[in-house]
Structures are given as C-alpha cells and as structure tokens.
Amino acid sequence: MSAALLTYSERVLDLFRTLPGAGSLLAGEGSLVSGEAIALDRGAWVRFEARIKGGRVADCAFRAFGCPHTLAAAALVAESLRARPVGDAAAVDAASLARELDAPPEKMGRLLVVEDALKALIRRAGALQ
C-alpha cells in the first residue's frame, strides 16, 4: 500500500472501491431529475440523478470526477438518499460528509461541490411538487 492511501479513512476506501450508485439511472416510474456542480479549480465535478415518486427519492445515481473523497462523498449521498422524502435530503451537507468520511480540512472544498450538486438536485425535485 502506498503512503498516499494511508491518508484515507477506511470508509473512504470502501466507498471508493465499490462506488455504490455510480452510473446513470435507467428509465422507470417516476420523474427523473438531476443536479450538478463543478469547481474546475478543485478538479471536481458531480452530477446526481434521482427518480422521484410520491415525494420520495425512489432511486439515486451519480457520476463524478475528482479525488477519492469526492467520489466517496457522492456515493455516500446517492446511497443515503434512496427511499428518503425529498425534503429530508437537505440534511446532508459538506460538514456531515466530512465527519462521516473523516476527511481532512483541505478536502472541504471538494465536499462543497458534492453539497452544491445535491442542492441543485433538491431544487429541481422541489419544482416537481
């Protein structure tokens, strides 16, 4: 194992290795919405897609470019949104992601990109209701 990998928590490594929710959603019941954010200066881009049915997130997927923390955070968000009411999604923010992933302070900017993509998704999902 290289020294660089030692700076990542086990949670980050697990999510980064498996990337649950990575990809695009297939056609299905409900309304498909997306939210995206990019920060070129941080080398981060995140796009969430969610299927909304009955005011709940029936399914969620993501596509992202960035460091392992960025991808792990996007995977964590996609995983945590499934089956939640759309209004509850706002409880996920960069600070809670940093705590969950044990991310160092210098990664906060990338986690804010994940949060911004989630906020964009929430705005679009809210417009459906």
Secondary structure, DSSP 8 states (H G I E B T S, - for coil): --TGGGGS-HHHHHHHHH-TTBS---S-SSEEEEEEEEEGGGTEEEEEEEEEETTEEEEEEEEEES-HHHHHHHHHHHHHHTT-BGGGGGG--HHHHHHHHT--GGGHHHHHHHHHHHHHHHHHHHHH-
